[in-house]
Amino acid sequence: GHNHRNDLSSAVLIKDNHILAAGGIRPAIERARALAPHTSRIECEVDDLTGLAEAIEAGADIVLLDNMNDETIAEAVFFTKSRALLEASGGITLERVFALSTLGVYAISVGALTHSVQSADIGLDFDLPPGPNA
């Protein structure tokens, strides 16, 4: 696989809090479209098929299917008919990736790659050479 978003400037990602603050999916997408550079992709998170329909109708380029089971994702792919790219996200494990890849989504986000990583214990200590201020 590969990343389809490398950083926050790669695309506009509309999450549930943005939708709430904007007053709905359509107003959130319309506002993002009005304010983002014309070359920006607009991606919108949804958690059901009703939200998917609204996001597609409002013009989302990519729709993030959040915490959906395989059956619902398959329905989403059938419903979308290439009108938007679909990303499966939320609760995705490495064990589930192959099955999801057969359903027709554009991207699969595996949060376990980052939120389950144990950080390295790295420190940086300086030793000053002996001198007049030592």
DSSP file (Angstrom, degrees, kcal/mol; ACC not computed):
  #  RESIDUE AA STRUCTURE BP1 BP2  ACC     N-H-->O    O-->H-N    N-H-->O    O-->H-N    TCO  KAPPA ALPHA  PHI   PSI    X-CA   Y-CA   Z-CA
    1    1 A G              0   0    0      0, 0.0     2,-0.3     0, 0.0   106,-0.0   0.000 360.0 360.0 360.0-179.8    0.0    0.0    0.0
    2    2 A H        -     0   0    0      0, 0.0     2,-0.3     0, 0.0     0, 0.0  -0.969 360.0 -90.9-152.0 163.1    0.8    3.7    0.1
    3    3 A N        -     0   0    0     -2,-0.3     3,-0.1     1,-0.1   104,-0.0  -0.568  22.2-171.4 -77.0 139.0   -0.3    6.8    1.8
    4    4 A H  S    S+     0   0    0      1,-0.3     2,-0.4    -2,-0.3    -1,-0.1   0.498  84.9  41.1-103.9  -8.7   -3.0    8.9    0.1
    5    5 A R        +     0   0    0      1,-0.1    -1,-0.3     6,-0.0     3,-0.1  -0.962  61.1 177.4-134.0 118.3   -2.5   11.7    2.6
    6    6 A N        -     0   0    0     -2,-0.4     2,-0.3     1,-0.2    -1,-0.1   0.751  69.3 -14.5 -91.1 -26.3    1.0   12.5    3.6
    7    7 A D  S >  S-     0   0    0      4,-0.0     3,-1.7     0, 0.0     4,-0.4  -0.922  84.4 -76.1-161.6-178.4    0.2   15.5    5.9
    8    8 A L  T 3  S+     0   0    0     -2,-0.3     3,-0.4     1,-0.3     5,-0.2   0.694 124.6  56.8 -67.2 -17.9   -2.6   17.8    6.9
    9    9 A S  T 3  S+     0   0    0      1,-0.2    -1,-0.3     3,-0.1     3,-0.1   0.510  85.4  82.3 -90.5  -2.6   -2.1   19.9    3.7
   10   10 A S  S <  S-     0   0    0     -3,-1.7    31,-0.5     1,-0.2     2,-0.3   0.805 109.4 -20.4 -70.7 -29.1   -2.6   16.9    1.4
   11   11 A A  S    S-     0   0    0     -4,-0.4     2,-0.6    -3,-0.4    -1,-0.2  -0.972  71.0 -93.1-166.6 165.8   -6.4   17.1    1.5
   12   12 A V  E     -a   42   0A   0     29,-2.8    31,-3.3    -2,-0.3     2,-0.6  -0.847  37.3-163.7 -90.6 124.8   -9.3   18.5    3.6
   13   13 A L  E     -a   43   0A   0     -2,-0.6     2,-0.7    29,-0.2    31,-0.2  -0.942   1.9-160.3-113.9 112.9  -10.5   15.9    6.0
   14   14 A I  E     -a   44   0A   0     29,-3.5    31,-2.9    -2,-0.6     2,-0.1  -0.832  15.3-173.5 -96.0 114.8  -13.9   16.6    7.5
   15   15 A K     >  -     0   0    0     -2,-0.7     4,-2.1    29,-0.2     3,-0.5  -0.430  41.9 -87.8-102.2 177.6  -14.4   14.7   10.8
   16   16 A D  H  > S+     0   0    0      1,-0.2     4,-2.3     2,-0.2     5,-0.1   0.842 125.4  52.5 -58.0 -38.2  -17.5   14.3   13.0
   17   17 A N  H  > S+     0   0    0      2,-0.2     4,-2.4     1,-0.2    -1,-0.2   0.867 108.4  51.0 -67.7 -34.6  -16.8   17.4   15.1
   18   18 A H  H  > S+     0   0    0     -3,-0.5     4,-2.2     2,-0.2     6,-0.2   0.908 109.9  50.5 -65.4 -41.3  -16.4   19.5   11.9
   19   19 A I  H  X>S+     0   0    0     -4,-2.1     5,-2.5     2,-0.2     4,-1.1   0.920 111.5  47.9 -62.2 -44.3  -19.8   18.2   10.7
   20   20 A L  H ><5S+     0   0    0     -4,-2.3     3,-0.5     1,-0.2    -2,-0.2   0.930 112.9  47.8 -61.5 -46.4  -21.4   19.1   14.0
   21   21 A A  H 3<5S+     0   0    0     -4,-2.4    -1,-0.2     1,-0.2    -2,-0.2   0.836 112.9  48.6 -65.7 -33.1  -19.9   22.6   14.1
   22   22 A A  H 3<5S-     0   0    0     -4,-2.2    -1,-0.2    -5,-0.2    -2,-0.2   0.638 116.2-111.2 -83.1 -14.2  -20.9   23.3   10.5
   23   23 A G  T <<5S-     0   0    0     -4,-1.1     2,-0.2    -3,-0.5    -3,-0.2   0.651  79.3 -16.3  93.0  16.1  -24.5   22.1   11.0
   24   24 A G  S  ><S-     0   0    0     -5,-2.5     4,-1.7    -6,-0.2     5,-0.1  -0.717  81.6 -74.3 140.7 171.2  -24.3   19.0    8.9
   25   25 A I  H  > S+     0   0    0     -2,-0.2     4,-2.5     2,-0.2     5,-0.2   0.947 122.3  50.2 -65.1 -50.8  -22.4   17.1    6.2
   26   26 A R  H  > S+     0   0    0      1,-0.2     4,-2.9     2,-0.2     5,-0.2   0.938 112.0  46.0 -58.4 -50.4  -23.5   19.3    3.3
   27   27 A P  H  > S+     0   0    0      0, 0.0     4,-2.3     0, 0.0    -1,-0.2   0.877 112.5  52.3 -62.0 -34.1  -22.7   22.6    4.9
   28   28 A A  H  X S+     0   0    0     -4,-1.7     4,-2.3     2,-0.2    -2,-0.2   0.932 113.4  42.7 -65.4 -44.9  -19.3   21.2    6.1
   29   29 A I  H  X S+     0   0    0     -4,-2.5     4,-2.7     2,-0.2     5,-0.2   0.916 114.2  50.8 -67.9 -43.2  -18.4   20.1    2.5
   30   30 A E  H  X S+     0   0    0     -4,-2.9     4,-1.9    -5,-0.2    -2,-0.2   0.899 112.1  47.2 -62.1 -40.3  -19.7   23.3    0.9
   31   31 A R  H  X S+     0   0    0     -4,-2.3     4,-1.9    -5,-0.2     5,-0.2   0.924 112.6  48.9 -67.7 -43.4  -17.7   25.4    3.3
   32   32 A A  H  X S+     0   0    0     -4,-2.3     4,-2.7     1,-0.2    -2,-0.2   0.924 111.1  50.5 -60.6 -43.8  -14.5   23.3    2.8
   33   33 A R  H  < S+     0   0    0     -4,-2.7    -1,-0.2     1,-0.2    -2,-0.2   0.880 111.4  48.8 -62.1 -38.7  -15.0   23.6   -1.0
   34   34 A A  H  < S+     0   0    0     -4,-1.9    -1,-0.2    -5,-0.2    -2,-0.2   0.823 120.6  34.9 -70.9 -31.3  -15.4   27.4   -0.8
   35   35 A L  H  < S+     0   0    0     -4,-1.9    -2,-0.2    -5,-0.1    -1,-0.2   0.723 100.6  82.7 -99.4 -24.1  -12.3   27.9    1.4
   36   36 A A  S  < S-     0   0    0     -4,-2.7     6,-0.0    -5,-0.2   -24,-0.0  -0.428  92.9 -88.2 -81.3 155.5   -9.8   25.2    0.2
   37   37 A P    >   -     0   0    0      0, 0.0     3,-2.3     0, 0.0    -1,-0.1  -0.290  42.5-111.7 -56.5 149.2   -7.6   25.7   -2.8
   38   38 A H  T 3  S+     0   0    0      1,-0.3    -2,-0.1    -3,-0.1    -3,-0.0   0.693 116.5  56.4 -62.4 -18.2   -9.3   24.5   -6.0
   39   39 A T  T 3  S+     0   0    0      2,-0.1    -1,-0.3     0, 0.0     2,-0.2   0.495  84.2 111.1 -90.1  -3.3   -6.9   21.6   -6.3
   40   40 A S    <   -     0   0    0     -3,-2.3     2,-0.3    -7,-0.1   -29,-0.1  -0.474  64.1-133.4 -76.6 138.6   -7.7   20.2   -2.9
   41   41 A R        -     0   0    0    -31,-0.5   -29,-2.8    -2,-0.2     2,-0.6  -0.680  16.4-141.1 -82.3 144.5   -9.6   16.9   -2.4
   42   42 A I  E     -a   12   0A   0     -2,-0.3    20,-2.0    17,-0.2    19,-2.0  -0.947  18.3-172.8-109.9 120.9  -12.4   17.0    0.1
   43   43 A E  E     -ab  13  62A   0    -31,-3.3   -29,-3.5    -2,-0.6     2,-0.4  -0.947   2.7-166.5-115.3 134.8  -12.7   13.9    2.3
   44   44 A C  E     -ab  14  63A   0     18,-2.1    20,-2.4    -2,-0.4     2,-0.3  -0.976  15.0-135.3-126.6 131.3  -15.7   13.5    4.6
   45   45 A E  E     + b   0  64A   0    -31,-2.9     2,-0.3    -2,-0.4    20,-0.2  -0.661  27.9 175.2 -82.0 135.0  -16.1   10.9    7.5
   46   46 A V  E     - b   0  65A   0     18,-2.8    20,-2.9    -2,-0.3     3,-0.1  -0.958  25.6-160.6-135.2 157.0  -19.5    9.2    7.7
   47   47 A D  S    S+     0   0    0     -2,-0.3     2,-0.3    18,-0.2    18,-0.1   0.314  74.1  27.1-121.2   8.3  -20.7    6.4   10.0
   48   48 A D  S  > S-     0   0    0     20,-0.1     4,-1.8     1,-0.1     5,-0.1  -0.968  84.0 -99.3-157.4 172.9  -23.7    5.1    8.0
   49   49 A L  H  > S+     0   0    0     -2,-0.3     4,-2.3     1,-0.2     5,-0.1   0.779 118.1  58.9 -71.0 -26.8  -25.1    4.9    4.5
   50   50 A T  H  > S+     0   0    0      2,-0.2     4,-2.0     1,-0.2    -1,-0.2   0.928 107.5  46.8 -64.8 -44.6  -27.3    7.9    5.0
   51   51 A G  H  > S+     0   0    0      2,-0.2     4,-2.7     1,-0.2    -2,-0.2   0.874 109.5  55.2 -63.1 -37.8  -24.2   10.0    5.7
   52   52 A L  H  X S+     0   0    0     -4,-1.8     4,-2.5     2,-0.2     5,-0.2   0.940 107.8  48.1 -59.7 -48.4  -22.5    8.4    2.6
   53   53 A A  H  X S+     0   0    0     -4,-2.3     4,-2.4     1,-0.2    -1,-0.2   0.906 113.1  48.2 -59.9 -42.3  -25.4    9.5    0.4
   54   54 A E  H  X S+     0   0    0     -4,-2.0     4,-2.0     2,-0.2    -1,-0.2   0.907 111.2  49.8 -66.0 -42.0  -25.3   13.0    1.7
   55   55 A A  H  X>S+     0   0    0     -4,-2.7     5,-2.6     2,-0.2     4,-0.6   0.908 113.1  46.3 -64.6 -42.3  -21.5   13.3    1.4
   56   56 A I  H ><5S+     0   0    0     -4,-2.5     3,-1.1     1,-0.2    -2,-0.2   0.934 112.6  49.9 -65.1 -45.8  -21.6   12.1   -2.2
   57   57 A E  H 3<5S+     0   0    0     -4,-2.4    -1,-0.2     1,-0.3    -2,-0.2   0.841 109.0  53.1 -61.6 -33.7  -24.5   14.4   -3.1
   58   58 A A  H 3<5S-     0   0    0     -4,-2.0    -1,-0.3    -5,-0.2    -2,-0.2   0.576 124.3-102.5 -80.7  -9.6  -22.7   17.3   -1.5
   59   59 A G  T <<5 +     0   0    0     -3,-1.1    -3,-0.2    -4,-0.6   -17,-0.2   0.704  54.9 170.0 101.2  21.4  -19.6   16.6   -3.7
   60   60 A A      < -     0   0    0     -5,-2.6    -1,-0.2     1,-0.2   -17,-0.2  -0.427  24.6-154.6 -63.4 138.5  -17.1   14.9   -1.4
   61   61 A D  S    S+     0   0    0    -19,-2.0    24,-2.7     1,-0.3     2,-0.4   0.850  82.2  21.0 -79.6 -37.5  -14.2   13.5   -3.4
   62   62 A I  E     -bc  43  85A   0    -20,-2.0   -18,-2.1    22,-0.2     2,-0.5  -0.988  69.4-156.0-131.9 139.7  -13.4   10.8   -0.8
   63   63 A V  E     -bc  44  86A   0     22,-2.8    24,-2.6    -2,-0.4     2,-0.7  -0.979  10.5-146.1-120.0 124.4  -15.7    9.4    1.8
   64   64 A L  E     -bc  45  87A   0    -20,-2.4   -18,-2.8    -2,-0.5     2,-0.9  -0.796  10.2-148.9 -89.5 115.8  -14.2    7.8    4.9
   65   65 A L  E     -bc  46  88A   0     22,-3.7    24,-2.3    -2,-0.7     2,-0.5  -0.766  19.4-154.4 -88.5 104.6  -16.4    4.9    6.1
   66   66 A D  E     - c   0  89A   0    -20,-2.9    24,-0.2    -2,-0.9    22,-0.1  -0.710  60.6 -19.8 -94.3 124.2  -15.9    4.9    9.8
   67   67 A N  S    S+     0   0    0     22,-2.4     2,-0.3    -2,-0.5    -1,-0.2   0.837  88.8 152.7  56.0  40.9  -16.4    1.8   11.9
   68   68 A M        -     0   0    0     21,-0.5    -1,-0.2    -3,-0.5     2,-0.1  -0.770  42.4-122.8 -99.8 146.9  -18.5   -0.1    9.4
   69   69 A N     >  -     0   0    0     -2,-0.3     4,-2.4     1,-0.1     5,-0.2  -0.343  34.1 -99.2 -79.3 169.3  -18.7   -3.8    9.1
   70   70 A D  H  > S+     0   0    0      1,-0.2     4,-2.4     2,-0.2     5,-0.2   0.861 121.7  54.1 -59.8 -38.5  -17.7   -5.6    5.9
   71   71 A E  H  > S+     0   0    0      2,-0.2     4,-1.9     1,-0.2    -1,-0.2   0.917 110.9  45.1 -63.2 -43.7  -21.4   -6.0    4.8
   72   72 A T  H  > S+     0   0    0      2,-0.2     4,-2.4     1,-0.2    -2,-0.2   0.881 111.6  53.0 -68.7 -37.9  -22.1   -2.3    5.1
   73   73 A I  H  X S+     0   0    0     -4,-2.4     4,-2.5     2,-0.2    -2,-0.2   0.917 107.9  51.0 -63.0 -42.4  -18.9   -1.4    3.3
   74   74 A A  H  X S+     0   0    0     -4,-2.4     4,-2.2     1,-0.2    -2,-0.2   0.903 110.5  49.4 -60.9 -41.1  -19.9   -3.7    0.4
   75   75 A E  H  X S+     0   0    0     -4,-1.9     4,-2.8     2,-0.2    -1,-0.2   0.902 109.7  52.2 -62.2 -41.0  -23.2   -1.9    0.3
   76   76 A A  H  X S+     0   0    0     -4,-2.4     4,-2.5     2,-0.2    -2,-0.2   0.908 108.9  49.2 -62.7 -43.2  -21.4    1.4    0.3
   77   77 A V  H  X S+     0   0    0     -4,-2.5     4,-1.6     2,-0.2     5,-0.3   0.927 113.5  46.6 -61.9 -45.5  -19.2    0.4   -2.6
   78   78 A F  H  < S+     0   0    0     -4,-2.2    -2,-0.2     1,-0.2    -1,-0.2   0.922 114.9  46.7 -62.4 -45.1  -22.3   -0.8   -4.6
   79   79 A F  H  < S+     0   0    0     -4,-2.8    -2,-0.2     1,-0.2    -1,-0.2   0.885 109.0  54.7 -64.3 -40.3  -24.2    2.4   -3.8
   80   80 A T  H >< S-     0   0    0     -4,-2.5     3,-2.0    -5,-0.2    -1,-0.2   0.853  77.1-168.6 -68.5 -37.1  -21.3    4.7   -4.6
   81   81 A K  T 3< S-     0   0    0     -4,-1.6    -3,-0.1     1,-0.3    -4,-0.1   0.876  72.7 -55.7  47.6  46.5  -20.8    3.4   -8.2
   82   82 A S  T 3  S+     0   0    0     -5,-0.3    -1,-0.3     2,-0.2     3,-0.1   0.608 105.4 125.0  66.5  15.1  -17.5    5.3   -8.5
   83   83 A R  S <  S+     0   0    0     -3,-2.0     2,-0.3     1,-0.2    -2,-0.1   0.715  84.6   6.0 -75.0 -18.7  -19.0    8.7   -7.7
   84   84 A A  S    S-     0   0    0    -21,-0.0     2,-0.3    -4,-0.0    -2,-0.2  -0.973  83.9-103.4-152.9 158.1  -16.5    9.1   -4.9
   85   85 A L  E     -c   62   0A   0    -24,-2.7   -22,-2.8    -2,-0.3     2,-0.4  -0.627  37.6-142.0 -80.9 147.8  -13.5    7.2   -3.6
   86   86 A L  E     -c   63   0A   0     -2,-0.3    20,-2.3   -24,-0.2    21,-1.8  -0.936  13.4-167.0-118.8 137.1  -14.1    5.2   -0.4
   87   87 A E  E     -cd  64 107A   0    -24,-2.6   -22,-3.7    -2,-0.4     2,-0.4  -0.984  13.4-145.1-119.9 126.6  -11.7    4.7    2.5
   88   88 A A  E     +cd  65 108A   0     19,-2.6    21,-2.9    -2,-0.4     2,-0.3  -0.781  34.8 155.9 -88.8 132.8  -12.4    2.1    5.2
   89   89 A S  E     +c   66   0A   0    -24,-2.3   -22,-2.4    -2,-0.4   -21,-0.5  -0.971  22.4  63.1-152.1 161.6  -11.3    3.2    8.7
   90   90 A G  S    S+     0   0    0     19,-0.3    -1,-0.1    -2,-0.3   -22,-0.1   0.731 104.2  14.6  87.9 111.3  -12.0    2.6   12.3
   91   91 A G  S    S+     0   0    0      1,-0.2     2,-0.5   -24,-0.1    19,-0.1   0.710  83.4 155.4  71.3  20.2  -11.4   -0.7   14.0
   92   92 A I        -     0   0    0     17,-0.3    20,-0.8     3,-0.0     2,-0.3  -0.698  20.7-171.1 -85.5 125.0   -9.3   -1.9   11.2
   93   93 A T    >>  -     0   0    0     -2,-0.5     3,-1.2    -3,-0.1     4,-0.7  -0.737  37.1-112.4-107.6 161.3   -6.7   -4.6   12.1
   94   94 A L  G >4 S+     0   0    0     -2,-0.3     3,-0.7     1,-0.3     4,-0.5   0.839 118.1  60.5 -60.7 -31.7   -4.0   -6.0   10.0
   95   95 A E  G 34 S+     0   0    0      1,-0.2     4,-0.3     2,-0.1    -1,-0.3   0.753 105.5  47.9 -66.4 -23.7   -5.9   -9.3   10.0
   96   96 A R  G <> S+     0   0    0     -3,-1.2     4,-2.1     1,-0.1    -1,-0.2   0.581  87.0  88.4 -93.2 -12.3   -8.9   -7.6    8.3
   97   97 A V  H <X S+     0   0    0     -4,-0.7     4,-2.4    -3,-0.7     5,-0.2   0.894  85.2  50.7 -59.7 -45.9   -7.0   -5.8    5.5
   98   98 A F  H  > S+     0   0    0     -4,-0.5     4,-0.9     1,-0.2    -1,-0.2   0.942 111.0  48.2 -60.7 -47.2   -7.1   -8.6    2.9
   99   99 A A  H >4 S+     0   0    0     -4,-0.3     3,-0.7     1,-0.2     4,-0.3   0.907 113.2  48.7 -59.4 -41.8  -10.9   -9.1    3.3
  100  100 A L  H ><>S+     0   0    0     -4,-2.1     3,-1.8     1,-0.2     5,-0.7   0.871 102.9  61.9 -65.5 -36.1  -11.5   -5.3    3.0
  101  101 A S  H 3<5S+     0   0    0     -4,-2.4     3,-0.4     1,-0.3    -1,-0.2   0.738  99.6  55.9 -64.7 -20.6   -9.2   -5.1   -0.1
  102  102 A T  T <<5S+     0   0    0     -4,-0.9    -1,-0.3    -3,-0.7    -2,-0.2   0.552  92.9  71.6 -85.8  -7.6  -11.6   -7.4   -1.9
  103  103 A L  T < 5S-     0   0    0     -3,-1.8    -1,-0.2    -4,-0.3    -2,-0.2   0.653 110.2-107.6 -86.4 -15.6  -14.6   -5.2   -1.3
  104  104 A G  T   5 +     0   0    0     -4,-0.4   -18,-0.2    -3,-0.4     2,-0.1   0.626  62.8 149.8 102.5  14.2  -13.6   -2.4   -3.7
  105  105 A V      < -     0   0    0     -5,-0.7    -1,-0.3     1,-0.1   -18,-0.2  -0.472  45.2-137.7 -77.3 155.4  -12.6    0.5   -1.4
  106  106 A Y  S    S+     0   0    0    -20,-2.3     2,-0.3     1,-0.2   -19,-0.2   0.848  82.1  13.1 -78.3 -38.2   -9.9    2.9   -2.5
  107  107 A A  E     -d   87   0A   0    -21,-1.8   -19,-2.6  -106,-0.0     2,-0.4  -0.974  57.4-155.3-143.3 152.3   -8.0    3.1    0.7
  108  108 A I  E     -d   88   0A   0     -2,-0.3     2,-0.6   -21,-0.2   -19,-0.2  -0.989  13.1-153.4-130.2 121.4   -7.8    1.2    4.1
  109  109 A S        -     0   0    0    -21,-2.9     2,-0.8    -2,-0.4   -19,-0.3  -0.851   4.5-164.2 -98.5 123.9   -6.6    3.0    7.2
  110  110 A V    >   -     0   0    0     -2,-0.6     3,-1.6     1,-0.2     4,-0.3  -0.852   7.5-177.0-110.0  95.6   -5.0    0.8    9.8
  111  111 A G  T >> S+     0   0    0     -2,-0.8     4,-2.7     1,-0.3     3,-1.6   0.771  75.9  74.8 -62.6 -26.6   -4.8    2.8   13.0
  112  112 A A  H 3> S+     0   0    0    -20,-0.8     4,-0.8     1,-0.3    -1,-0.3   0.744  83.5  68.8 -60.3 -22.1   -3.1   -0.1   14.8
  113  113 A L  H <4 S+     0   0    0     -3,-1.6    -1,-0.3     1,-0.1    -2,-0.2   0.823 117.4  18.3 -66.0 -29.8    0.1    0.9   12.8
  114  114 A T  H X4 S+     0   0    0     -3,-1.6     3,-0.9    -4,-0.3    -2,-0.2   0.792 122.9  50.8-111.4 -39.7    0.4    4.1   14.8
  115  115 A H  H 3< S+     0   0    0     -4,-2.7    -3,-0.2     1,-0.2    -2,-0.1   0.611 111.3  49.4 -81.9  -7.3   -1.6    3.9   18.0
  116  116 A S  T 3< S+     0   0    0     -4,-0.8     2,-0.3    -5,-0.4    -1,-0.2   0.356  83.2 116.4-106.2   4.3   -0.2    0.6   19.1
  117  117 A V    <   -     0   0    0     -3,-0.9     2,-0.6     1,-0.0    -3,-0.0  -0.539  61.3-137.1 -76.7 135.1    3.5    1.5   18.6
  118  118 A Q        -     0   0    0     -2,-0.3     2,-0.1     1,-0.0    -2,-0.1  -0.824  25.1-127.8 -90.8 125.9    5.7    1.5   21.7
  119  119 A S        -     0   0    0     -2,-0.6     2,-0.2     1,-0.1    -1,-0.0  -0.386  20.0-111.4 -75.4 150.7    7.9    4.6   21.6
  120  120 A A        -     0   0    0     -2,-0.1     2,-1.2     1,-0.1    -1,-0.1  -0.574  24.3-122.6 -78.7 142.7   11.6    4.3   22.1
  121  121 A D        +     0   0    0     -2,-0.2     2,-0.4     2,-0.0    -1,-0.1  -0.735  45.8 169.4 -87.3  95.3   13.1    5.7   25.3
  122  122 A I        +     0   0    0     -2,-1.2     2,-0.3     2,-0.0    -3,-0.0  -0.913   9.7 177.8-114.6 134.0   15.6    8.2   23.9
  123  123 A G        -     0   0    0     -2,-0.4     2,-0.4     2,-0.0    -2,-0.0  -0.903  17.5-150.4-129.3 161.0   17.4   10.9   25.9
  124  124 A L        +     0   0    0     -2,-0.3     2,-0.4     2,-0.0    -2,-0.0  -0.949  17.9 178.2-135.6 113.0   20.0   13.5   25.0
  125  125 A D        -     0   0    0     -2,-0.4     2,-0.4     2,-0.0    -2,-0.0  -0.921  15.8-146.1-116.5 141.5   22.5   14.5   27.6
  126  126 A F        -     0   0    0     -2,-0.4     2,-0.5     2,-0.0    -2,-0.0  -0.852   3.2-158.7-104.8 141.0   25.3   17.0   27.2
  127  127 A D        -     0   0    0     -2,-0.4    -2,-0.0     0, 0.0     0, 0.0  -0.987  13.8-149.6-114.3 121.1   28.7   16.9   28.8
  128  128 A L        -     0   0    0     -2,-0.5     3,-0.1     1,-0.1    -2,-0.0  -0.720  21.2-115.3 -88.9 138.4   30.5   20.2   29.0
  129  129 A P        -     0   0    0      0, 0.0    -1,-0.1     0, 0.0     5,-0.1  -0.380  43.9 -88.6 -67.0 150.7   34.3   20.1   28.9
  130  130 A P        +     0   0    0      0, 0.0     0, 0.0     0, 0.0     0, 0.0  -0.343  70.0 139.1 -58.7 139.0   35.9   21.4   32.0
  131  131 A G    >   -     0   0    0     -3,-0.1     3,-1.4    -2,-0.0    -3,-0.0  -0.899  67.3 -64.9-163.3-170.4   36.5   25.1   31.8
  132  132 A P  T 3  S+     0   0    0      0, 0.0     0, 0.0     0, 0.0     0, 0.0   0.768 129.7  46.5 -65.0 -25.1   36.3   28.3   33.7
  133  133 A N  T 3         0   0    0      1,-0.2     0, 0.0     0, 0.0     0, 0.0   0.414 360.0 360.0 -96.6   2.5   32.5   28.1   34.1
  134  134 A A    <         0   0    0     -3,-1.4    -1,-0.2    -5,-0.1    -6,-0.0   0.473 360.0 360.0 -77.5 360.0   32.5   24.5   35.2
